[in-house]
Amino acid sequence: MLITKRSMFTGSIRSKELPVTEEQLKAWQDGALIHEAMPHLSVADREFIMTGVTEQEWEQSFPPEE
């Protein structure tokens, strides 16, 4: 399913094709924890669905500590 979201960090609008169903998306929207509704997705993909933030934006905003 094509998911289009606006990043809460940058405001950019991006789309990503993800292996989720309408039923899984609805379960999450109705209150299921996203990792229970879509356990097969990566953490980065679940973050994208929740906030629109991409993995690259996350890494730029929160670089690993050295």
PDB file of N, H, CA, C and O in Angstrom:
ATOM      1  N   MET A   1       0.848  -1.161   0.000  1.00  0.00           N
ATOM      2  CA  MET A   1       0.000   0.000   0.000  1.00  0.00           C
ATOM      3  C   MET A   1       0.901   1.234   0.000  1.00  0.00           C
ATOM      4  O   MET A   1       1.917   1.267   0.694  1.00  0.00           O
ATOM      5  N   LEU A   2       0.532   2.230  -0.767  1.00  0.00           N
ATOM      6  H   LEU A   2      -0.294   2.203  -1.331  1.00  0.00           H
ATOM      7  CA  LEU A   2       1.281   3.476  -0.815  1.00  0.00           C
ATOM      8  C   LEU A   2       0.830   4.352   0.356  1.00  0.00           C
ATOM      9  O   LEU A   2      -0.345   4.702   0.473  1.00  0.00           O
ATOM     10  N   ILE A   3       1.785   4.696   1.216  1.00  0.00           N
ATOM     11  H   ILE A   3       2.739   4.411   1.121  1.00  0.00           H
ATOM     12  CA  ILE A   3       1.523   5.533   2.379  1.00  0.00           C
ATOM     13  C   ILE A   3       2.164   6.890   2.121  1.00  0.00           C
ATOM     14  O   ILE A   3       3.354   6.963   1.814  1.00  0.00           O
ATOM     15  N   THR A   4       1.395   7.955   2.241  1.00  0.00           N
ATOM     16  H   THR A   4       0.428   7.896   2.490  1.00  0.00           H
ATOM     17  CA  THR A   4       1.898   9.313   2.063  1.00  0.00           C
ATOM     18  C   THR A   4       1.748  10.049   3.380  1.00  0.00           C
ATOM     19  O   THR A   4       0.666  10.096   3.964  1.00  0.00           O
ATOM     20  N   LYS A   5       2.850  10.621   3.837  1.00  0.00           N
ATOM     21  H   LYS A   5       3.730  10.582   3.362  1.00  0.00           H
ATOM     22  CA  LYS A   5       2.860  11.308   5.127  1.00  0.00           C
ATOM     23  C   LYS A   5       3.669  12.593   5.036  1.00  0.00           C
ATOM     24  O   LYS A   5       4.529  12.738   4.168  1.00  0.00           O
ATOM     25  N   ARG A   6       3.384  13.525   5.941  1.00  0.00           N
ATOM     26  H   ARG A   6       2.684  13.407   6.646  1.00  0.00           H
ATOM     27  CA  ARG A   6       4.159  14.752   6.091  1.00  0.00           C
ATOM     28  C   ARG A   6       5.078  14.561   7.297  1.00  0.00           C
ATOM     29  O   ARG A   6       4.616  14.214   8.384  1.00  0.00           O
ATOM     30  N   SER A   7       6.358  14.783   7.108  1.00  0.00           N
ATOM     31  H   SER A   7       6.733  15.064   6.225  1.00  0.00           H
ATOM     32  CA  SER A   7       7.328  14.637   8.187  1.00  0.00           C
ATOM     33  C   SER A   7       7.071  15.661   9.271  1.00  0.00           C
ATOM     34  O   SER A   7       6.946  16.853   8.990  1.00  0.00           O
ATOM     35  N   MET A   8       6.993  15.201  10.507  1.00  0.00           N
ATOM     36  H   MET A   8       7.094  14.233  10.735  1.00  0.00           H
ATOM     37  CA  MET A   8       6.823  16.132  11.610  1.00  0.00           C
ATOM     38  C   MET A   8       8.115  16.887  11.908  1.00  0.00           C
ATOM     39  O   MET A   8       8.087  17.878  12.637  1.00  0.00           O
ATOM     40  N   PHE A   9       9.247  16.441  11.360  1.00  0.00           N
ATOM     41  H   PHE A   9       9.269  15.636  10.767  1.00  0.00           H
ATOM     42  CA  PHE A   9      10.524  17.135  11.544  1.00  0.00           C
ATOM     43  C   PHE A   9      10.714  18.245  10.518  1.00  0.00           C
ATOM     44  O   PHE A   9      11.082  19.365  10.870  1.00  0.00           O
ATOM     45  N   THR A  10      10.460  17.930   9.232  1.00  0.00           N
ATOM     46  H   THR A  10      10.161  17.020   8.946  1.00  0.00           H
ATOM     47  CA  THR A  10      10.799  18.866   8.159  1.00  0.00           C
ATOM     48  C   THR A  10       9.593  19.434   7.423  1.00  0.00           C
ATOM     49  O   THR A  10       9.713  20.445   6.732  1.00  0.00           O
ATOM     50  N   GLY A  11       8.437  18.800   7.561  1.00  0.00           N
ATOM     51  H   GLY A  11       8.340  17.979   8.123  1.00  0.00           H
ATOM     52  CA  GLY A  11       7.257  19.226   6.826  1.00  0.00           C
ATOM     53  C   GLY A  11       7.203  18.687   5.410  1.00  0.00           C
ATOM     54  O   GLY A  11       6.226  18.916   4.697  1.00  0.00           O
ATOM     55  N   SER A  12       8.238  17.974   4.994  1.00  0.00           N
ATOM     56  H   SER A  12       9.032  17.788   5.574  1.00  0.00           H
ATOM     57  CA  SER A  12       8.265  17.392   3.653  1.00  0.00           C
ATOM     58  C   SER A  12       7.215  16.301   3.541  1.00  0.00           C
ATOM     59  O   SER A  12       6.973  15.560   4.493  1.00  0.00           O
ATOM     60  N   ILE A  13       6.594  16.207   2.373  1.00  0.00           N
ATOM     61  H   ILE A  13       6.791  16.809   1.599  1.00  0.00           H
ATOM     62  CA  ILE A  13       5.621  15.163   2.111  1.00  0.00           C
ATOM     63  C   ILE A  13       6.297  14.083   1.278  1.00  0.00           C
ATOM     64  O   ILE A  13       6.877  14.363   0.229  1.00  0.00           O
ATOM     65  N   ARG A  14       6.216  12.858   1.755  1.00  0.00           N
ATOM     66  H   ARG A  14       5.745  12.631   2.608  1.00  0.00           H
ATOM     67  CA  ARG A  14       6.842  11.728   1.069  1.00  0.00           C
ATOM     68  C   ARG A  14       5.878  10.556   1.024  1.00  0.00           C
ATOM     69  O   ARG A  14       4.983  10.427   1.859  1.00  0.00           O
ATOM     70  N   SER A  15       6.085   9.710   0.031  1.00  0.00           N
ATOM     71  H   SER A  15       6.812   9.815  -0.647  1.00  0.00           H
ATOM     72  CA  SER A  15       5.296   8.483  -0.099  1.00  0.00           C
ATOM     73  C   SER A  15       6.233   7.292  -0.066  1.00  0.00           C
ATOM     74  O   SER A  15       7.375   7.354  -0.522  1.00  0.00           O
ATOM     75  N   LYS A  16       5.718   6.212   0.484  1.00  0.00           N
ATOM     76  H   LYS A  16       4.790   6.162   0.854  1.00  0.00           H
ATOM     77  CA  LYS A  16       6.510   4.992   0.591  1.00  0.00           C
ATOM     78  C   LYS A  16       5.575   3.805   0.398  1.00  0.00           C
ATOM     79  O   LYS A  16       4.501   3.749   0.997  1.00  0.00           O
ATOM     80  N   GLU A  17       5.984   2.865  -0.433  1.00  0.00           N
ATOM     81  H   GLU A  17       6.856   2.911  -0.919  1.00  0.00           H
ATOM     82  CA  GLU A  17       5.210   1.639  -0.634  1.00  0.00           C
ATOM     83  C   GLU A  17       5.570   0.672   0.489  1.00  0.00           C
ATOM     84  O   GLU A  17       6.726   0.274   0.631  1.00  0.00           O
ATOM     85  N   LEU A  18       4.569   0.299   1.286  1.00  0.00           N
ATOM     86  H   LEU A  18       3.630   0.623   1.170  1.00  0.00           H
ATOM     87  CA  LEU A  18       4.801  -0.589   2.427  1.00  0.00           C
ATOM     88  C   LEU A  18       3.836  -1.769   2.384  1.00  0.00           C
ATOM     89  O   LEU A  18       2.698  -1.628   1.936  1.00  0.00           O
ATOM     90  N   PRO A  19       4.289  -2.931   2.849  1.00  0.00           N
ATOM     91  CA  PRO A  19       3.439  -4.117   2.838  1.00  0.00           C
ATOM     92  C   PRO A  19       2.458  -4.143   4.012  1.00  0.00           C
ATOM     93  O   PRO A  19       2.600  -4.947   4.933  1.00  0.00           O
ATOM     94  N   VAL A  20       1.475  -3.264   3.969  1.00  0.00           N
ATOM     95  H   VAL A  20       1.360  -2.610   3.220  1.00  0.00           H
ATOM     96  CA  VAL A  20       0.439  -3.228   4.997  1.00  0.00           C
ATOM     97  C   VAL A  20      -0.926  -3.293   4.324  1.00  0.00           C
ATOM     98  O   VAL A  20      -1.080  -2.922   3.160  1.00  0.00           O
ATOM     99  N   THR A  21      -1.902  -3.765   5.068  1.00  0.00           N
ATOM    100  H   THR A  21      -1.777  -4.067   6.013  1.00  0.00           H
ATOM    101  CA  THR A  21      -3.265  -3.861   4.554  1.00  0.00           C
ATOM    102  C   THR A  21      -4.117  -2.752   5.168  1.00  0.00           C
ATOM    103  O   THR A  21      -3.740  -2.135   6.164  1.00  0.00           O
ATOM    104  N   GLU A  22      -5.251  -2.517   4.562  1.00  0.00           N
ATOM    105  H   GLU A  22      -5.557  -3.018   3.753  1.00  0.00           H
ATOM    106  CA  GLU A  22      -6.216  -1.559   5.117  1.00  0.00           C
ATOM    107  C   GLU A  22      -6.601  -1.973   6.532  1.00  0.00           C
ATOM    108  O   GLU A  22      -6.750  -1.125   7.412  1.00  0.00           O
ATOM    109  N   GLU A  23      -6.762  -3.279   6.750  1.00  0.00           N
ATOM    110  H   GLU A  23      -6.642  -3.968   6.035  1.00  0.00           H
ATOM    111  CA  GLU A  23      -7.166  -3.790   8.064  1.00  0.00           C
ATOM    112  C   GLU A  23      -6.098  -3.490   9.123  1.00  0.00           C
ATOM    113  O   GLU A  23      -6.423  -3.103  10.246  1.00  0.00           O
ATOM    114  N   GLN A  24      -4.822  -3.670   8.759  1.00  0.00           N
ATOM    115  H   GLN A  24      -4.558  -3.984   7.847  1.00  0.00           H
ATOM    116  CA  GLN A  24      -3.741  -3.380   9.706  1.00  0.00           C
ATOM    117  C   GLN A  24      -3.697  -1.887  10.030  1.00  0.00           C
ATOM    118  O   GLN A  24      -3.548  -1.500  11.189  1.00  0.00           O
ATOM    119  N   LEU A  25      -3.825  -1.068   9.015  1.00  0.00           N
ATOM    120  H   LEU A  25      -3.947  -1.382   8.073  1.00  0.00           H
ATOM    121  CA  LEU A  25      -3.808   0.375   9.214  1.00  0.00           C
ATOM    122  C   LEU A  25      -4.982   0.815  10.093  1.00  0.00           C
ATOM    123  O   LEU A  25      -4.816   1.647  10.985  1.00  0.00           O
ATOM    124  N   LYS A  26      -6.154   0.258   9.840  1.00  0.00           N
ATOM    125  H   LYS A  26      -6.288  -0.418   9.116  1.00  0.00           H
ATOM    126  CA  LYS A  26      -7.337   0.598  10.626  1.00  0.00           C
ATOM    127  C   LYS A  26      -7.173   0.136  12.075  1.00  0.00           C
ATOM    128  O   LYS A  26      -7.552   0.853  13.001  1.00  0.00           O
ATOM    129  N   ALA A  27      -6.609  -1.057  12.274  1.00  0.00           N
ATOM    130  H   ALA A  27      -6.300  -1.639  11.522  1.00  0.00           H
ATOM    131  CA  ALA A  27      -6.392  -1.546  13.640  1.00  0.00           C
ATOM    132  C   ALA A  27      -5.518  -0.568  14.424  1.00  0.00           C
ATOM    133  O   ALA A  27      -5.801  -0.269  15.584  1.00  0.00           O
ATOM    134  N   TRP A  28      -4.463  -0.075  13.790  1.00  0.00           N
ATOM    135  H   TRP A  28      -4.233  -0.318  12.847  1.00  0.00           H
ATOM    136  CA  TRP A  28      -3.586   0.898  14.445  1.00  0.00           C
ATOM    137  C   TRP A  28      -4.331   2.211  14.694  1.00  0.00           C
ATOM    138  O   TRP A  28      -4.237   2.778  15.782  1.00  0.00           O
ATOM    139  N   GLN A  29      -5.059   2.689  13.706  1.00  0.00           N
ATOM    140  H   GLN A  29      -5.135   2.228  12.822  1.00  0.00           H
ATOM    141  CA  GLN A  29      -5.805   3.938  13.866  1.00  0.00           C
ATOM    142  C   GLN A  29      -6.879   3.822  14.946  1.00  0.00           C
ATOM    143  O   GLN A  29      -7.250   4.813  15.575  1.00  0.00           O
ATOM    144  N   ASP A  30      -7.372   2.606  15.151  1.00  0.00           N
ATOM    145  H   ASP A  30      -7.071   1.801  14.639  1.00  0.00           H
ATOM    146  CA  ASP A  30      -8.391   2.377  16.179  1.00  0.00           C
ATOM    147  C   ASP A  30      -7.800   2.121  17.560  1.00  0.00           C
ATOM    148  O   ASP A  30      -8.537   1.851  18.509  1.00  0.00           O
ATOM    149  N   GLY A  31      -6.465   2.205  17.681  1.00  0.00           N
ATOM    150  H   GLY A  31      -5.867   2.425  16.910  1.00  0.00           H
ATOM    151  CA  GLY A  31      -5.864   2.120  19.003  1.00  0.00           C
ATOM    152  C   GLY A  31      -4.909   0.985  19.265  1.00  0.00           C
ATOM    153  O   GLY A  31      -4.300   0.936  20.334  1.00  0.00           O
ATOM    154  N   ALA A  32      -4.751   0.058  18.319  1.00  0.00           N
ATOM    155  H   ALA A  32      -5.245   0.098  17.451  1.00  0.00           H
ATOM    156  CA  ALA A  32      -3.777  -1.021  18.512  1.00  0.00           C
ATOM    157  C   ALA A  32      -2.374  -0.430  18.481  1.00  0.00           C
ATOM    158  O   ALA A  32      -2.119   0.547  17.777  1.00  0.00           O
ATOM    159  N   LEU A  33      -1.476  -1.020  19.239  1.00  0.00           N
ATOM    160  H   LEU A  33      -1.683  -1.813  19.811  1.00  0.00           H
ATOM    161  CA  LEU A  33      -0.081  -0.598  19.170  1.00  0.00           C
ATOM    162  C   LEU A  33       0.447  -0.944  17.786  1.00  0.00           C
ATOM    163  O   LEU A  33       0.164  -2.024  17.267  1.00  0.00           O
ATOM    164  N   ILE A  34       1.204  -0.049  17.192  1.00  0.00           N
ATOM    165  H   ILE A  34       1.434   0.828  17.614  1.00  0.00           H
ATOM    166  CA  ILE A  34       1.633  -0.253  15.813  1.00  0.00           C
ATOM    167  C   ILE A  34       2.487  -1.508  15.668  1.00  0.00           C
ATOM    168  O   ILE A  34       2.409  -2.186  14.644  1.00  0.00           O
ATOM    169  N   HIS A  35       3.298  -1.831  16.671  1.00  0.00           N
ATOM    170  H   HIS A  35       3.361  -1.280  17.503  1.00  0.00           H
ATOM    171  CA  HIS A  35       4.132  -3.028  16.559  1.00  0.00           C
ATOM    172  C   HIS A  35       3.312  -4.307  16.699  1.00  0.00           C
ATOM    173  O   HIS A  35       3.783  -5.387  16.339  1.00  0.00           O
ATOM    174  N   GLU A  36       2.107  -4.195  17.211  1.00  0.00           N
ATOM    175  H   GLU A  36       1.725  -3.319  17.503  1.00  0.00           H
ATOM    176  CA  GLU A  36       1.212  -5.356  17.250  1.00  0.00           C
ATOM    177  C   GLU A  36       0.376  -5.440  15.977  1.00  0.00           C
ATOM    178  O   GLU A  36       0.103  -6.536  15.488  1.00  0.00           O
ATOM    179  N   ALA A  37      -0.032  -4.293  15.438  1.00  0.00           N
ATOM    180  H   ALA A  37       0.190  -3.403  15.835  1.00  0.00           H
ATOM    181  CA  ALA A  37      -0.840  -4.277  14.218  1.00  0.00           C
ATOM    182  C   ALA A  37      -0.004  -4.610  12.979  1.00  0.00           C
ATOM    183  O   ALA A  37      -0.508  -5.185  12.014  1.00  0.00           O
ATOM    184  N   MET A  38       1.280  -4.241  13.019  1.00  0.00           N
ATOM    185  H   MET A  38       1.690  -3.774  13.803  1.00  0.00           H
ATOM    186  CA  MET A  38       2.158  -4.432  11.856  1.00  0.00           C
ATOM    187  C   MET A  38       3.524  -4.957  12.301  1.00  0.00           C
ATOM    188  O   MET A  38       4.536  -4.285  12.103  1.00  0.00           O
ATOM    189  N   PRO A  39       3.562  -6.144  12.897  1.00  0.00           N
ATOM    190  CA  PRO A  39       4.818  -6.648  13.465  1.00  0.00           C
ATOM    191  C   PRO A  39       5.892  -6.948  12.421  1.00  0.00           C
ATOM    192  O   PRO A  39       7.074  -7.025  12.757  1.00  0.00           O
ATOM    193  N   HIS A  40       5.500  -7.116  11.179  1.00  0.00           N
ATOM    194  H   HIS A  40       4.540  -7.054  10.907  1.00  0.00           H
ATOM    195  CA  HIS A  40       6.446  -7.459  10.126  1.00  0.00           C
ATOM    196  C   HIS A  40       7.233  -6.253   9.604  1.00  0.00           C
ATOM    197  O   HIS A  40       8.216  -6.427   8.884  1.00  0.00           O
ATOM    198  N   LEU A  41       6.815  -5.039   9.957  1.00  0.00           N
ATOM    199  H   LEU A  41       6.017  -4.898  10.543  1.00  0.00           H
ATOM    200  CA  LEU A  41       7.509  -3.841   9.484  1.00  0.00           C
ATOM    201  C   LEU A  41       8.726  -3.540  10.347  1.00  0.00           C
ATOM    202  O   LEU A  41       8.775  -3.888  11.527  1.00  0.00           O
ATOM    203  N   SER A  42       9.704  -2.888   9.736  1.00  0.00           N
ATOM    204  H   SER A  42       9.664  -2.605   8.777  1.00  0.00           H
ATOM    205  CA  SER A  42      10.882  -2.451  10.494  1.00  0.00           C
ATOM    206  C   SER A  42      10.483  -1.286  11.399  1.00  0.00           C
ATOM    207  O   SER A  42       9.433  -0.669  11.222  1.00  0.00           O
ATOM    208  N   VAL A  43      11.329  -1.009  12.350  1.00  0.00           N
ATOM    209  H   VAL A  43      12.182  -1.510  12.494  1.00  0.00           H
ATOM    210  CA  VAL A  43      11.095   0.135  13.239  1.00  0.00           C
ATOM    211  C   VAL A  43      11.018   1.415  12.413  1.00  0.00           C
ATOM    212  O   VAL A  43      10.175   2.272  12.677  1.00  0.00           O
ATOM    213  N   ALA A  44      11.885   1.550  11.419  1.00  0.00           N
ATOM    214  H   ALA A  44      12.570   0.853  11.204  1.00  0.00           H
ATOM    215  CA  ALA A  44      11.902   2.754  10.576  1.00  0.00           C
ATOM    216  C   ALA A  44      10.596   2.897   9.793  1.00  0.00           C
ATOM    217  O   ALA A  44      10.074   4.004   9.661  1.00  0.00           O
ATOM    218  N   ASP A  45      10.067   1.789   9.275  1.00  0.00           N
ATOM    219  H   ASP A  45      10.492   0.890   9.383  1.00  0.00           H
ATOM    220  CA  ASP A  45       8.809   1.852   8.525  1.00  0.00           C
ATOM    221  C   ASP A  45       7.632   2.191   9.431  1.00  0.00           C
ATOM    222  O   ASP A  45       6.732   2.930   9.033  1.00  0.00           O
ATOM    223  N   ARG A  46       7.636   1.655  10.641  1.00  0.00           N
ATOM    224  H   ARG A  46       8.367   1.055  10.965  1.00  0.00           H
ATOM    225  CA  ARG A  46       6.564   1.997  11.579  1.00  0.00           C
ATOM    226  C   ARG A  46       6.652   3.471  11.971  1.00  0.00           C
ATOM    227  O   ARG A  46       5.625   4.138  12.097  1.00  0.00           O
ATOM    228  N   GLU A  47       7.864   3.984  12.163  1.00  0.00           N
ATOM    229  H   GLU A  47       8.698   3.443  12.061  1.00  0.00           H
ATOM    230  CA  GLU A  47       8.050   5.404  12.479  1.00  0.00           C
ATOM    231  C   GLU A  47       7.529   6.272  11.339  1.00  0.00           C
ATOM    232  O   GLU A  47       6.898   7.302  11.579  1.00  0.00           O
ATOM    233  N   PHE A  48       7.791   5.858  10.097  1.00  0.00           N
ATOM    234  H   PHE A  48       8.303   5.021   9.902  1.00  0.00           H
ATOM    235  CA  PHE A  48       7.298   6.615   8.954  1.00  0.00           C
ATOM    236  C   PHE A  48       5.774   6.695   8.972  1.00  0.00           C
ATOM    237  O   PHE A  48       5.205   7.758   8.724  1.00  0.00           O
ATOM    238  N   ILE A  49       5.113   5.580   9.264  1.00  0.00           N
ATOM    239  H   ILE A  49       5.575   4.717   9.466  1.00  0.00           H
ATOM    240  CA  ILE A  49       3.646   5.578   9.310  1.00  0.00           C
ATOM    241  C   ILE A  49       3.138   6.494  10.419  1.00  0.00           C
ATOM    242  O   ILE A  49       2.159   7.217  10.228  1.00  0.00           O
ATOM    243  N   MET A  50       3.794   6.468  11.572  1.00  0.00           N
ATOM    244  H   MET A  50       4.589   5.881  11.727  1.00  0.00           H
ATOM    245  CA  MET A  50       3.323   7.259  12.702  1.00  0.00           C
ATOM    246  C   MET A  50       3.601   8.748  12.548  1.00  0.00           C
ATOM    247  O   MET A  50       2.749   9.571  12.883  1.00  0.00           O
ATOM    248  N   THR A  51       4.788   9.108  12.043  1.00  0.00           N
ATOM    249  H   THR A  51       5.480   8.440  11.770  1.00  0.00           H
ATOM    250  CA  THR A  51       5.223  10.506  12.088  1.00  0.00           C
ATOM    251  C   THR A  51       5.620  11.102  10.741  1.00  0.00           C
ATOM    252  O   THR A  51       5.784  12.317  10.623  1.00  0.00           O
ATOM    253  N   GLY A  52       5.776  10.253   9.726  1.00  0.00           N
ATOM    254  H   GLY A  52       5.644   9.266   9.822  1.00  0.00           H
ATOM    255  CA  GLY A  52       6.244  10.728   8.433  1.00  0.00           C
ATOM    256  C   GLY A  52       7.743  10.956   8.388  1.00  0.00           C
ATOM    257  O   GLY A  52       8.274  11.402   7.371  1.00  0.00           O
ATOM    258  N   VAL A  53       8.428  10.655   9.482  1.00  0.00           N
ATOM    259  H   VAL A  53       7.996  10.293  10.309  1.00  0.00           H
ATOM    260  CA  VAL A  53       9.875  10.853   9.556  1.00  0.00           C
ATOM    261  C   VAL A  53      10.571   9.654   8.917  1.00  0.00           C
ATOM    262  O   VAL A  53      10.288   8.500   9.241  1.00  0.00           O
ATOM    263  N   THR A  54      11.499   9.964   7.989  1.00  0.00           N
ATOM    264  H   THR A  54      11.729  10.901   7.725  1.00  0.00           H
ATOM    265  CA  THR A  54      12.256   8.892   7.348  1.00  0.00           C
ATOM    266  C   THR A  54      13.455   8.520   8.218  1.00  0.00           C
ATOM    267  O   THR A  54      13.831   9.249   9.136  1.00  0.00           O
ATOM    268  N   GLU A  55      14.034   7.386   7.911  1.00  0.00           N
ATOM    269  H   GLU A  55      13.728   6.794   7.165  1.00  0.00           H
ATOM    270  CA  GLU A  55      15.213   6.945   8.652  1.00  0.00           C
ATOM    271  C   GLU A  55      16.353   7.954   8.505  1.00  0.00           C
ATOM    272  O   GLU A  55      17.086   8.205   9.461  1.00  0.00           O
ATOM    273  N   GLN A  56      16.502   8.531   7.313  1.00  0.00           N
ATOM    274  H   GLN A  56      15.906   8.327   6.536  1.00  0.00           H
ATOM    275  CA  GLN A  56      17.556   9.514   7.077  1.00  0.00           C
ATOM    276  C   GLN A  56      17.327  10.779   7.914  1.00  0.00           C
ATOM    277  O   GLN A  56      18.270  11.321   8.490  1.00  0.00           O
ATOM    278  N   GLU A  57      16.079  11.245   7.980  1.00  0.00           N
ATOM    279  H   GLU A  57      15.313  10.805   7.512  1.00  0.00           H
ATOM    280  CA  GLU A  57      15.783  12.420   8.801  1.00  0.00           C
ATOM    281  C   GLU A  57      16.070  12.137  10.275  1.00  0.00           C
ATOM    282  O   GLU A  57      16.605  12.988  10.985  1.00  0.00           O
ATOM    283  N   TRP A  58      15.714  10.947  10.724  1.00  0.00           N
ATOM    284  H   TRP A  58      15.279  10.255  10.148  1.00  0.00           H
ATOM    285  CA  TRP A  58      15.942  10.570  12.122  1.00  0.00           C
ATOM    286  C   TRP A  58      17.440  10.583  12.426  1.00  0.00           C
ATOM    287  O   TRP A  58      17.869  11.112  13.452  1.00  0.00           O
ATOM    288  N   GLU A  59      18.232   9.994  11.520  1.00  0.00           N
ATOM    289  H   GLU A  59      17.884   9.565  10.687  1.00  0.00           H
ATOM    290  CA  GLU A  59      19.680   9.932  11.741  1.00  0.00           C
ATOM    291  C   GLU A  59      20.315  11.316  11.696  1.00  0.00           C
ATOM    292  O   GLU A  59      21.266  11.581  12.431  1.00  0.00           O
ATOM    293  N   GLN A  60      19.800  12.210  10.839  1.00  0.00           N
ATOM    294  H   GLN A  60      19.027  11.995  10.242  1.00  0.00           H
ATOM    295  CA  GLN A  60      20.323  13.573  10.796  1.00  0.00           C
ATOM    296  C   GLN A  60      19.951  14.345  12.061  1.00  0.00           C
ATOM    297  O   GLN A  60      20.748  15.141  12.558  1.00  0.00           O
ATOM    298  N   SER A  61      18.757  14.117  12.579  1.00  0.00           N
ATOM    299  H   SER A  61      18.110  13.471  12.175  1.00  0.00           H
ATOM    300  CA  SER A  61      18.300  14.829  13.763  1.00  0.00           C
ATOM    301  C   SER A  61      18.927  14.287  15.040  1.00  0.00           C
ATOM    302  O   SER A  61      19.170  15.036  15.986  1.00  0.00           O
ATOM    303  N   PHE A  62      19.185  12.991  15.064  1.00  0.00           N
ATOM    304  H   PHE A  62      18.987  12.383  14.296  1.00  0.00           H
ATOM    305  CA  PHE A  62      19.742  12.337  16.254  1.00  0.00           C
ATOM    306  C   PHE A  62      20.933  11.472  15.857  1.00  0.00           C
ATOM    307  O   PHE A  62      20.837  10.245  15.859  1.00  0.00           O
ATOM    308  N   PRO A  63      22.065  12.112  15.514  1.00  0.00           N
ATOM    309  CA  PRO A  63      23.238  11.318  15.114  1.00  0.00           C
ATOM    310  C   PRO A  63      23.735  10.463  16.275  1.00  0.00           C
ATOM    311  O   PRO A  63      23.574  10.829  17.439  1.00  0.00           O
ATOM    312  N   PRO A  64      24.339   9.324  15.950  1.00  0.00           N
ATOM    313  CA  PRO A  64      24.853   8.470  17.024  1.00  0.00           C
ATOM    314  C   PRO A  64      25.949   9.190  17.821  1.00  0.00           C
ATOM    315  O   PRO A  64      26.756   9.937  17.269  1.00  0.00           O
ATOM    316  N   GLU A  65      25.949   8.948  19.097  1.00  0.00           N
ATOM    317  H   GLU A  65      25.293   8.342  19.546  1.00  0.00           H
ATOM    318  CA  GLU A  65      26.973   9.552  19.948  1.00  0.00           C
ATOM    319  C   GLU A  65      28.299   8.848  19.725  1.00  0.00           C
ATOM    320  O   GLU A  65      28.359   7.634  19.535  1.00  0.00           O
ATOM    321  N   GLU A  66      29.351   9.637  19.752  1.00  0.00           N
ATOM    322  H   GLU A  66      29.303  10.624  19.907  1.00  0.00           H
ATOM    323  CA  GLU A  66      30.682   9.050  19.538  1.00  0.00           C
ATOM    324  C   GLU A  66      31.410   8.839  20.829  1.00  0.00           C
ATOM    325  O   GLU A  66      32.542   8.354  20.828  1.00  0.00           O
TER     326      GLU A  66
END
